[in-house]
Amino acid sequence: MSTPRVWITGTGGLLGSQLLQTAPPFASEWQPVGLLREELDLTDFANVAARFRADRPDAVIHCAAIAHPPVCQRDPAAARLMNVEATRCLAELSAEIPFYFFSTDLVFDGQRGNYVETDAPNPLSIYAETKVAAEQIVLANPRHTVLRLSLNFGRSPTGNRAFNEILRLDLAAGKTFSVFTDEYRCPTAARITARATWELLQQRATGLFHLCGADRLSRWQIANLLLPYWPGLPGRILPDTVKSYQGPPRPPDSSMNCAKVQRLLSFRLPGLAEALAAHPGEVA
């Protein structure tokens, strides 16, 4: 019997690359097939369908997206094409097989925090709107799965995709910038997210799950947990409030409750400090 194959889109990014790297220890029964944008444009739907029919994957993990909210805000049409229509194409091709789609905690307006899966989304940005639309497409198929994530740290192939990489680059460049003390997320390591995703695929878990770190932390707290790993960088961070932000609306507290997914996992989802201590090489 041949080894089942799983397509992983967006392997040039943080999470897609981590899924490839963690397949041997966590999903040895699967043969991962990484898809880079340079070799397969996911918005060329005819070409995607032809490649799908040729490869005949047994599952799809869809990581690729335009995931930077300001980019989506500047070009809503491109954001919807990639984040919604490319997802629709892949979900339809995967109608009979497991399909895993990554969404975001930013689907919530952040007025309450500690969101559970039954809470109604209320997106404030174009990026979040595209993710809500894509979630609805994916969840229309009972075989399919949506995983809502928060911030993920780690090492991406390009060195500038993860939030820790962006922060470190700014500090290394000597920049002084403000960090919000009153905007809350639940960050974790991309490696932990990848491990959890492999476990859920092995169980054929379907539906909607929140998957993030165990701790609710402000941007300011997150930055100060990272700084000890980068001694000597010339830049500085200063505390600020989200109330002074002049850009598109931002959810003040998009923290999520992960009790539902935790019941299915073989390991405990850690908070950020614990995840950093366990994976210091991912941020050094």
Secondary structure, DSSP 8 states (H G I E B T S, - for coil): ----EEEEE-TTSHHHHHHHHHHHHH-TTSEEEEE-TTT--TT-HHHHHHHHHHH--SEEEE------HHHHHH-HHHHHIIIIIHHHHHHHHTTTS-EEEEEEGGGS--SS-SB-TTS-----SHHHHHHHHHHHHHHTSTTEEEEEE--EES--TTS-SSHHHHHHHHHHTT-EEEEESS-EE--EEHHHHHHHHHHHHHHT--EEEEE--S--EEHHHHHHHHGGGSTT-S-EEEEE-GGG--SS---SB--B--HHHHTT-SS----HHHHHHH-GGGT-
